[in-house]
Amino acid sequence: MAYSARAAVRRAFSARSTARSLHGGEVHGRDRAVRSPLRLVRSCLTATLLLAASPAAAVDLPNVGGEPISLDVVNTTAISYHFDNRNDDGRYPSRYLDDNYGEIVDRLDAQLNWWRLQLGMRLNGSFYVPRPSATDIDLQRKVLNKEVSFKLDDAARELHSRYLTTVYPAKLWLTYTQPGIEATVGDFYAQLGRGLVFSVRKMDELAIDTTVRGGRLVLDKDFQLFRLEATAFAGQMNPLRVDDASGRRLHGDGSPLFFAFPGASDLATIDFNQSNRPYDAIEGARPNYLEDTVFGGRLEAGVKGVELAANGALLLRTSHTEEFNRCMAAAQLIEDVDARREQGRLCAGEFPEFVNNAPERQRNAIRTFSGSVSIPSIAERGDVYVEVAGQQLRSGRPDRDGNPEKDISGYAIYLAANGRGGPLAVALEGKHYRRFFPLSANIDVSPLSNPGFNAPEFAGVAYNQPPTAEPIYVEPIGSPNVCVTGGRARVDYRFNRSAAIYAWLGRYVSFSERRDNIDCDTADINRTDTWDTAAGTEIDFDGRRSHVRAWAGVRQSDAADTGDVFYSEGYVRYDIVKHLAGAFSLQAQGNSRRRYRPENFESSWVEGDNYVALQWSPHLAAIFGYEYTNALGCAPGKGSELCHYFNGGLQWKAGSRETALDQVVDTVQLFVGQRRAGLRCVSGVCRNFPPFEGARLELVSRF
C-alpha cells in the first residue's frame, strides 16, 4: 500500500504520536496512565476529520539511488467496555476482577520498502479506563461479610500484573532479499517441516503471535539437476506481552534484545509478624517469563521429484533454580521466623523460579531433530510426505536436594498421503508419537504459584506444533499427543463442480490423556481408545453465489481397562450462504454439540454457537448471534438449565482506498452483547477464553 493522503497532517500527527510512544518508553505514573488514552482518542478524531475533508492523494516520496520507496501503514484500534460477565466465584479473585472496566487496544503496523530492503515495526498499546480495583467498596463488603473466601490482598495480587497501561515495540525487523538469498535481523516467524521440530506463527483465533527475535538466513540455489535450500536462525523467543482477553501482562527477565518492553514492579502486601501485628511486606519485582533461546536450521534438497529435508532445533532455557535453592537453604538457617520469611521473599525476587510439573519446562536444554521425504506428485495422481523426528530433554533442573530431573528421549513419526482419480479423492494421515513433548514456553503458568507474578493465561504459548491428524477443532484432553498412535482417512466424492460429499474415520490410541505419563507406559490403565467419524456435503448453487457446507460427527473415547466412557461427543457444524439479490446475501454459520465426560460431570451437557448475517457485499454485514450451554457452573447458581448468550454486530468495509476517509475507515466492526466462556482450539493448540458481556468497537485504517 502506498503512503498516501494529506502529508502535512499525517506527518504532524505521526511525529507527535511517535514522540510520545517511543521516546517516552514504558508509560509510568498514574496521571500519564489516565491521560494517554484520552490523548490517543483526541488525536485520532482530529486526524480523521482533517483527512476526511478531501480526497486521498498519493505522496511522491523521493527515489533513493534510483529506487522507489513505499510505506505501508495499518492501524487497528479496539475500544471495549466489559460489564458484569456473570462468572463470579467466591474461590477466585480473578472472577471478581474482570467486570466493569474499559479497554483501548491499539496496534500500529508500519512497513518501509526500498530496493531489496524491508524495514518493519509493530507498536502495541493497551490502556484501561477505568480499571478494576482491589479497594472497590462492594468487594470490601463481600470480603468482610465472608461472602467470598479470598482476602483483599489476594485481589491486590491478582491485579498486580493485569490492566496495566502498556506501550512497547512488539515486533521489529529488517529483511534483505535478492534471488537466492534472504536475510532477516529482528522478528520473524519460522517453521521446520510440519511443525514437529519447531513452529511459531500468528494464530488470530487464539490471540497468539509468537516470533523469534534474532537473525535468519535463507539460501536457495537451483543446479538444474537438483535444488538446494538452507535455512539457519538463532534468537530469543518473543511472545506477545499483553493478553487482550484477560488484560494480563507478561514480564521478561530483562534481555537486551527486548528494549522498551514492560517490566515487573515490586508488590506491596500486608503480612503479620510473630506477634500477629500487621506490617507492609514488599516482594521484589520478578518476571513471569524467562527468555528462551533457540538455534535452528533446515537443509532441503530436491532431486527428480523427490524432496529430502533435515531439520534441527536447540531450545535453551534460562534458569535460576540452583541459585534459588542455595539462597533458600541459607534462609532456613536463620532462627528468627520473621527474618527467615523476609529472606525467602528476597530469594524469590533475586532468583525467580517457577513451580511447574511439565517435563518440558523442567529441562533447560531440548534438542529436536527430524528427517523428511516428500514426493509432491506421483503420476499427477497423488503425493506423500513422511517425517521422522527425535527429541531429547536434557539438563534437568535440580530439586531441593540437588538431584536433577532425569533425561528423557522420545520420537515421532508422521505420514500424510493423498490420492486422486476421477471424482474420487482419498486422504490418509497417521501419527505415532512416543514421549514427544510440546516446546512450551518458560512461563510461570501455574495459577497457584507466585500469585501476583504468574501468568496462567499464557499456558498455550509453545514453539512447536506437531500434527494432530485430527479435525482442527478437536479439543484435546490431557496431553494426548505425547504418547499416541492413530490416524484418519477421508474420502471425497465430487458429483460435479457444484456438489460433493465426504466422510472420514479416525482411530486413535493414546496413553497420555487420562493422566501424566512421562515414561509412556502402555498399560491399559493409561490407555484410551478413540473413534472419530463424520460425514458432510458441499453444495454450490445460484451460479456459485450460494452454498451449503454442513457436516455431522461423533467422537467416542473409552478407557481400555474398564471399557467405560472416557469422553463422547456428537455435533453438527454448518456454513450456509443464500444469495438474495444483487449484492445481498444471507449467511448462517455455527455448531451444536452434546458432550459427556463422566470424570468431570455426572451427566452430558450441550453447547453451541449460531450466527446469522445479512450481507451487502463488500461493504456491510449485520450479524445476530446466539450461544448457549448448560455446563455446570456456566453462571452462578445455575444447575442443569441453559445459560443463554445473545449478541449483535455490524461490520463495514470500505472496499476501496480512493479517498482519505476510505483509508481511515477501511474496516469498522461493532459487537454488542454476550459470549460464553470456552476452550477454543486450532490444530491441537488451545486456550480458555473467559465469558464476555459488553461492547467492542474496532477500527482498521490502511494507508
C-alpha angles and dihedrals in degrees: 000000000000120000102252148153128066105345099197095053094043095046092050092049093044092049093053092044093047092048091054096042104040107026091043092056114194112006112248133182133047095257094052091045090058099041099045097075091047092052090048094051093044092050093047092051092049093050092046094054093047094046093047091056095078142022121275117267123192114241114236100226111194119255115244116211090347092302122116122237124219129185123198118195127184121177123187119191123182122187117191139174119201118209124187105307092195097236097119115152121175092219097060126056089195090070093054094048102055097076137090104014138120126231135194118190120183130183121186117192119188128177126184118197124194129156106318094337131097121188118190140178138178118199115196125197132181125185131177123201113196104010126198115267133211088214095059110142095228091050091049090052092052092049093049092047090046092237085140128041097224131080132236089254088059089054091049090052091050091054095045092092100024134086094011122156105250134178119170142145098259097181132020128171145161119198130190117197134184132146107298096004135078121170126180131187116189128018124003141155119240140187129182114202114319093336099276094115102031138343132165122165144135117285108184093180090064099032090243120141114163125168138172114248109207133060137319132186124191121188123187127182131173114208096182094241093049142002129226128199125179128187127186128174141166136179147101125295116257115197120175111278100216125052105213094200094060105016089237116153125215116219121201130206095256105271112181089230090070104056118174090018119141117269133203123256135211118280119224118200138158117258134172127234128215090280089056091246118143121240137170109267116199119202113197118242113268135173128250091205125055107198116253119216123211136191117188145160147171133207117195129183127185118202126171098330095322124104120200123189140179121200133187139173134179117200116196122193129212108231137178095179098118094046091046092051092050091048093049092047089055091047091056089062091064109102099202108085096211093047091047091052092049091049089052089056090051090051092052091049097046097040107029112205129181125218105225135148097195106117093218090056093048093061123074098204126044120179117194124177139163147178124214140190121202128184103187095188129028107185086323087286103094151344138224136204128188127180128181118192138184130202131197122190108199142164095046116204116252124245123228089282092054096252111140123224111263122259118260128202127188144160143210135206121196129183132184125177134170131192130187132190126160109310093345128090126178126193125190126189127176141171139189113186127175121184089339109153134193116253092240117189120258092252129138096244100158109114090208104047124077097000108203093034106046127100111203092165089072095059092113095061108114136154101223134046113199112201111260098202084219135106107284094244097056112125110221120223115215110334103314095168095059092076115009145127122196150097148197135237122202127190123196124190119189117199092187139325091294105043135049140154130202142179137185138197124199131188123189134175113194131182098186104057100081098045143347107291108177093164092049094234105191096205116136091247088070097039131104124185115209134190119190121184137163141164131200149156140232117205128175123192142154089060090311091301090111129046146171121215110176136151140167128207147178130211123190127180122183132189106246098215097050104020089229122141112269095178137345135180139176121191148169123209127184146173115189127176123184119189111223108181137318109337094346126104140158122228131191121187135168151092140249123204139184112200137184129189111162092190089070106019133034094217138025123271136203131222136169148165120214127178134181122193133187107207133199101190125258100353116044139029127177112200134194121188137191123188128177145174139167095200111145110268096019086137134004111279094010120138124179096322121109124271110215127209121189127184143161136197149179128215125193124188121185095214092208142035099223095125134037089246090056089054096047092043099038094141131003124185126185123190124183125175141032139323125190123238117253152139113271120196137189115188095329097319109113142172136179117244120201120231116272130212119171142054134300130190120190126189124190118193123189125192 
